């Protein structure tokens, strides 16, 4: 991403966002499941998203 590139926001009603939320909620509804904590789905998404963004930035910057 260059300085002139603005990040693209995902619209709230986006199908991908809806699907991710639905999957997270389905996992949370399972007996004994939790959204937060070690290995929990929301914790994994919260960790993975910035890591992937950083990887993409480094790849673009370093080539």
C-alpha positions as CSV (number, residue, x, y, z in Angstrom):
1,X,0.0,0.0,0.0
2,X,1.3,3.4,-0.9
3,X,0.7,6.7,0.9
4,X,-2.0,7.5,-1.7
5,X,-3.9,4.3,-1.2
6,X,-6.7,4.6,1.3
7,X,-7.8,1.4,3.0
8,X,-11.1,0.0,1.7
9,X,-13.7,-0.4,4.3
10,X,-16.0,-3.4,4.1
11,X,-19.6,-2.3,4.2
12,X,-21.5,-3.4,7.3
13,X,-24.0,-5.4,5.2
14,X,-21.2,-7.1,3.2
15,X,-21.9,-10.8,2.6
16,X,-18.4,-11.8,3.7
17,X,-18.8,-10.0,7.0
18,X,-22.2,-11.5,7.5
19,X,-20.9,-15.0,6.9
20,X,-18.0,-14.6,9.3
21,X,-20.3,-13.3,12.0
22,X,-22.7,-16.2,11.4
23,X,-19.9,-18.8,11.6
24,X,-18.5,-17.3,14.8
25,X,-22.0,-17.2,16.4
26,X,-22.6,-20.9,15.3
27,X,-19.4,-21.9,17.0
28,X,-20.2,-19.9,20.1
29,X,-23.6,-21.7,20.3
30,X,-22.0,-25.1,20.5
31,X,-22.0,-26.7,24.0
32,X,-19.0,-25.7,26.0
33,X,-17.8,-23.3,23.3
34,X,-16.5,-19.8,23.9
35,X,-15.6,-17.0,21.5
36,X,-12.7,-15.7,23.5
37,X,-9.6,-17.4,25.0
38,X,-6.8,-19.5,23.8
39,X,-7.7,-21.1,20.4
40,X,-11.2,-19.6,20.4
41,X,-12.5,-18.4,17.1
42,X,-12.7,-14.6,17.9
43,X,-9.3,-14.7,19.5
44,X,-7.9,-16.4,16.4
45,X,-9.5,-13.9,14.0
46,X,-8.3,-11.0,16.1
47,X,-4.7,-12.4,16.0
48,X,-4.8,-13.5,12.3
49,X,-6.1,-10.3,10.7
50,X,-3.3,-8.0,11.7
51,X,-0.7,-10.7,11.1
52,X,-1.9,-11.1,7.5
53,X,-2.1,-7.3,7.0
54,X,1.5,-7.0,8.3
55,X,2.7,-9.8,6.0
56,X,1.1,-8.1,3.0
57,X,2.7,-4.8,3.9
58,X,6.1,-6.4,4.4
59,X,5.9,-8.3,1.2
60,X,5.0,-5.2,-0.8
61,X,7.7,-3.1,0.9
62,X,10.4,-5.7,0.7
63,X,9.4,-7.3,-2.6
